[in-house]
């Protein structure tokens, strides 16, 4: 993976480069109808969150590039539950996101079509154009969600939609996240049936219980994700399916079956059963590593990712990044700053001690050229 340079510092310190990390920051959206109804009061609707079109509208109305710019100095827009750092095949060190089926999963989730007569000719063109942002479509979805909510008796004229955005504490990061998304959604509902009727409440009082409160249906929006298993995204994906881990408790991956073709034969299993089969835990469906072609196993993972994404209870917003300082004072073990998936850039070697460095900078006039 190539290093991505974000900005230069024209000083004696050096230049800073930002490198994608494994963590995906996800907007988790409540969908527990019973819990939402219990928190409703006269004139306040919350159950509209159970309607997929509403959750989809919240997601599609977010300009993820603008979100990253407004909330962080280093993060990158993220569209998948699994970021570009995850390695699907350790033997070839091929990232999961490089596979066509993984790209298709995201294009399908964000409504990006390709092929003859479509906006993009090829899958790669469509994938490279992903933004996750479609304001016009989001506004249509808000109106569709309102009509469904009205038909179900969830909302009536004059009611407001109140959703609670929960944070562990009140700090600058929480405020930036809330302010950007609140402003985004207020703009998105302009001209829709929810204009002036959507209230996103900022609640920074959750403390260490912020995840449990969301899982119990006591809050509606939560920024939280997962990290780990860099070389085994198959294993990691359990966190989006297993109720012992997933944030979206009302999302039921056992409610329906998914058809996937493996080695020319179509199998129909629930998402959780597919995960167990993919991990080699189902003797009746031996689809673990080494038991089937690895491309078929990656197809299972991509199908599961697409399934979770299209529930819109777990909406990726960005991938985090770390900063690396490049300076004439130091060299990295990887001289060309070529990132190794596990070792990073290797050791740092110092070319000067403090006195030598001070002399070096002084001789250069106090400023070193990093351009």
C-alpha positions in Angstrom: 0.0 0.0 0.0 1.4 3.3 -1.0 1.9 6.1 1.5 -0.5 9.0 1.0 1.1 12.5 1.6 -1.5 15.0 2.9 0.6 18.1 3.6 4.1 19.5 3.9 5.7 21.5 6.7 8.4 23.8 5.3 10.5 23.9 8.4 13.4 22.1 10.0 11.0 19.6 11.5 10.1 17.7 8.4 7.0 16.7 6.5 4.1 14.7 7.9 2.5 11.8 6.0 -0.8 10.1 6.9 -1.3 6.4 6.4 -4.6 4.5 6.6 -5.2 2.5 9.7 -7.4 -0.6 10.1 -10.2 1.2 12.1 -13.5 2.1 10.4 -15.6 4.7 12.1 -19.3 3.7 11.7 -22.5 5.5 12.3 -24.8 3.0 14.1 -28.5 3.7 13.7 -31.2 2.4 16.1 -34.0 0.2 14.6 -35.5 -1.5 17.7 -39.3 -0.8 17.3 -40.3 -1.8 20.8 -37.6 0.4 22.4 -38.3 3.3 20.1 -42.0 3.2 20.8 -41.4 3.1 24.6 -39.5 6.4 24.3 -42.1 8.2 22.2 -44.3 10.9 23.8 -47.3 12.8 22.4 -46.2 14.6 19.3 -42.8 12.9 19.0 -42.1 10.1 16.6 -39.1 7.8 16.9 -40.3 4.6 15.1 -39.5 6.1 11.7 -36.0 4.8 12.4 -37.3 1.2 11.9 -38.0 2.1 8.3 -35.0 1.2 6.1 -35.7 4.1 3.7 -35.2 6.5 6.5 -31.9 5.0 7.7 -30.7 4.9 4.1 -31.6 8.6 3.6 -29.5 9.5 6.7 -26.6 7.6 5.2 -26.9 8.8 1.6 -27.2 12.5 2.7 -23.7 12.4 4.3 -20.8 13.8 2.2 -18.1 11.7 3.7 -15.2 13.7 2.2 -16.6 16.8 3.7 -17.2 15.0 7.0 -13.5 14.0 7.2 -12.4 17.5 6.3 -14.6 19.0 9.0 -13.9 16.6 11.8 -10.3 15.4 11.4 -6.9 16.4 10.1 -6.1 13.0 8.8 -9.1 10.7 8.2 -10.2 9.4 4.8 -13.7 8.8 3.5 -14.9 5.3 4.2 -17.6 3.3 2.5 -17.0 -0.3 3.6 -17.2 -2.0 6.9 -13.8 -3.4 6.1 -11.2 -0.9 5.1 -8.4 -1.1 2.5 -5.8 -2.4 5.0 -7.5 -5.8 5.5 -5.7 -8.7 3.8 -8.0 -11.4 2.4 -5.2 -13.7 1.1 -2.1 -13.7 3.3 -0.3 -15.9 0.8 -0.4 -13.2 -1.8 -0.9 -10.3 0.6 -3.9 -9.2 -1.5 -6.2 -6.7 0.2 -9.9 -7.7 0.5 -11.0 -4.4 -1.1 -9.0 -5.3 -4.3 -11.4 -8.1 -5.2 -14.2 -7.4 -7.7 -16.8 -8.9 -5.4 -15.8 -6.6 -2.6 -16.0 -3.6 -4.9 -19.4 -4.8 -6.2 -20.7 -5.0 -2.6 -20.1 -1.3 -2.1 -21.4 -0.2 -5.5 -24.7 -2.1 -4.8 -25.0 -0.6 -1.3 -24.6 3.0 -2.6 -26.6 2.6 -5.8 -23.7 3.0 -8.2 -24.4 1.2 -11.5 -22.0 0.3 -14.3 -22.2 -1.4 -17.7 -23.8 -0.6 -21.0 -26.1 2.4 -20.8 -25.1 3.2 -17.2 -23.1 6.1 -15.7 -19.9 4.1 -15.6 -18.6 1.6 -18.1 -16.7 -0.7 -15.8 -16.7 -1.8 -12.2 -13.4 -0.1 -11.4 -14.7 3.2 -12.8 -17.8 2.9 -10.6 -15.9 1.9 -7.6 -13.4 4.8 -8.0 -16.4 7.2 -8.2 -17.9 6.1 -4.9 -18.8 9.0 -2.5 -21.7 7.5 -0.5 -23.4 10.8 -1.1 -26.6 11.4 -3.1 -28.6 14.3 -1.8 -31.4 14.1 -4.3 -31.9 10.4 -3.7 -31.8 11.0 0.1 -34.5 13.5 -0.1 -36.7 11.1 -2.1 -36.0 8.5 0.5 -37.0 10.8 3.4 -40.4 11.4 1.7 -40.8 7.7 1.1 -40.0 6.9 4.7 -42.5 9.6 5.9 -45.3 8.0 3.8 -44.5 4.6 5.1 -44.4 5.9 8.7 -47.7 7.7 8.2 -49.3 4.5 6.8 -48.1 2.5 9.8 -49.5 5.1 12.2 -46.0 6.0 13.5 -46.4 9.7 12.6 -49.1 12.3 11.9 -49.4 15.9 10.9 -47.6 18.1 13.4 -45.4 15.4 14.9 -41.7 15.9 15.0 -39.1 13.2 14.6 -36.7 13.3 17.6 -33.5 11.2 17.5 -30.8 11.1 20.2 -27.2 11.2 19.2 -25.2 9.7 22.1 -21.6 10.4 23.0 -19.5 9.2 25.9 -18.5 12.7 26.9 -18.7 16.3 25.8 -15.5 17.2 24.0 -14.4 18.9 20.8 -14.4 15.7 18.7 -18.0 14.9 19.8 -19.1 18.4 19.1 -17.5 18.4 15.6 -19.2 15.1 14.7 -22.6 16.2 16.0 -22.5 19.6 14.5 -21.5 18.4 11.0 -24.1 15.6 10.9 -26.9 17.7 12.4 -26.3 20.4 9.8 -26.1 17.8 7.1 -29.5 16.3 8.0 -31.2 19.7 8.5 -30.1 20.6 4.9 -31.1 17.2 3.6 -34.7 17.4 4.8 -35.3 20.8 3.2 -38.1 20.6 0.7 -39.2 17.2 2.1 -42.1 16.2 4.4 -39.7 16.3 7.3 -38.6 19.9 6.8 -38.6 21.7 10.2 -39.8 18.4 11.8 -36.5 16.6 12.4 -34.7 17.2 15.7 -31.3 15.6 16.3 -30.6 15.8 20.0 -27.0 16.0 21.3 -26.4 13.8 24.4 -22.8 13.7 25.6 -23.7 12.1 29.0 -23.5 8.4 28.2 -20.1 7.9 29.7 -18.7 4.4 29.6 -22.1 3.0 29.0 -22.6 4.6 25.6 -22.5 1.2 23.7 -24.8 -0.5 26.2 -27.3 2.3 26.0 -27.5 2.1 22.3 -27.8 -1.7 22.3 -30.6 -1.5 24.8 -32.5 1.0 22.6 -32.1 4.0 24.8 -30.3 6.1 22.3 -30.6 6.3 18.5 -27.2 7.2 16.9 -23.8 6.0 18.0 -20.3 6.5 16.5 -18.4 3.3 17.1 -16.6 0.6 15.1 -14.4 -2.4 15.3 -10.7 -3.1 14.7 -8.5 -6.1 14.6 -7.7 -9.3 12.7 -5.8 -7.4 10.0 -4.9 -10.7 8.2 -8.3 -12.3 8.7 -11.3 -10.2 7.9 -13.4 -13.4 7.6 -13.0 -13.9 11.4 -13.5 -10.2 12.2 -16.8 -10.1 10.4 -18.5 -12.0 13.2 -18.8 -8.6 15.1 -21.4 -7.4 12.6 -23.6 -10.6 12.9 -23.3 -12.1 16.4 -25.6 -10.4 19.0 -22.8 -10.7 21.6 -20.9 -8.1 19.6 -22.9 -6.2 17.1 -24.3 -2.8 18.1 -27.5 -3.1 16.0 -29.3 -5.5 18.2 -32.6 -5.2 16.3 -30.9 -6.3 13.1 -31.5 -10.0 12.8 -29.1 -11.9 10.5 -31.1 -15.1 11.2 -34.3 -13.8 9.8 -33.8 -14.8 6.2 -31.5 -16.9 4.0 -29.1 -15.7 1.3 -28.3 -17.7 -1.9 -24.7 -17.9 -2.9 -23.2 -20.1 -5.6 -20.2 -22.1 -4.6 -18.4 -24.3 -7.1 -21.4 -24.3 -9.4 -24.0 -25.2 -6.8 -26.3 -22.7 -5.1 -26.6 -22.9 -1.3 -29.2 -21.1 0.9 -28.1 -20.2 4.4 -28.7 -17.5 6.9 -26.0 -14.9 7.2 -24.8 -16.2 10.5 -24.8 -19.8 9.1 -22.7 -18.5 6.1 -20.2 -17.0 8.5 -19.8 -20.3 10.4 -19.5 -22.2 7.1 -16.9 -19.7 5.9 -14.9 -20.2 9.1 -15.0 -24.0 8.7 -17.4 -24.5 11.6 -20.2 -26.3 9.6 -19.4 -29.9 8.6 -22.4 -29.9 6.3 -21.1 -26.8 4.5 -17.3 -27.1 4.6 -16.4 -23.7 3.1 -13.5 -22.8 5.4 -10.0 -21.9 4.3 -8.5 -24.6 2.1 -11.8 -26.4 1.6 -13.1 -24.3 -1.3 -11.5 -22.0 -3.8 -10.4 -18.8 -2.0 -12.2 -16.6 -4.5 -15.5 -18.3 -3.5 -14.7 -17.8 0.2 -14.1 -14.1 -0.5 -17.4 -14.0 -2.4 -19.1 -15.2 0.8 -17.5 -12.4 2.8 -18.4 -9.8 0.3 -22.0 -11.0 0.2 -22.3 -10.8 3.9 -20.8 -7.3 3.9 -23.3 -6.1 1.3 -26.1 -7.7 3.3 -25.2 -5.8 6.5 -24.6 -2.5 4.6 -28.0 -2.6 3.0 -29.7 -2.8 6.3 -28.3 0.7 7.0 -28.0 0.2 10.7 -24.2 0.2 10.4 -23.1 3.1 8.1 -19.3 3.5 7.5 -18.2 7.1 7.5 -14.4 7.1 7.5 -11.2 5.2 7.9 -8.7 6.6 10.5 -5.1 7.3 9.7 -1.9 7.7 11.6 0.8 10.3 11.0 4.5 9.5 10.2 7.1 12.2 10.4 9.7 12.3 7.6 12.7 14.4 8.5 16.3 14.8 7.4 17.2 13.8 11.0 15.7 10.3 10.6 15.5 7.4 8.2 12.9 4.6 8.3 13.9 0.9 7.8 11.7 1.1 4.7 13.7 3.8 2.8 11.0 4.4 0.1 8.3 4.6 2.8 6.7 1.4 1.4 4.1 0.3 4.0 4.2 -3.3 5.1 0.8 -4.5 6.2 2.1 -5.9 9.5 5.5 -4.1 10.2 4.5 -0.7 9.0 7.6 1.3 8.0 9.9 -0.6 10.3 12.5 0.8 12.7 13.5 4.5 12.9 17.2 5.3 12.6 18.5 8.7 13.9 21.1 10.4 11.7 22.1 13.0 14.3 22.1 13.4 18.1 20.7 16.7 19.5 24.0 18.7 19.2 24.7 17.5 15.7 21.1 18.2 14.6 21.3 21.7 16.0 24.5 22.3 14.1 23.0 20.9 10.9 19.9 23.1 11.1 22.0 26.2 11.9 24.3 25.6 9.0 21.2 25.4 6.7 20.0 28.8 8.0 17.4 27.5 10.3 15.1 26.1 7.6 15.4 22.9 5.7 13.9 22.3 2.3 11.4 19.4 2.1 9.9 20.1 -1.3 
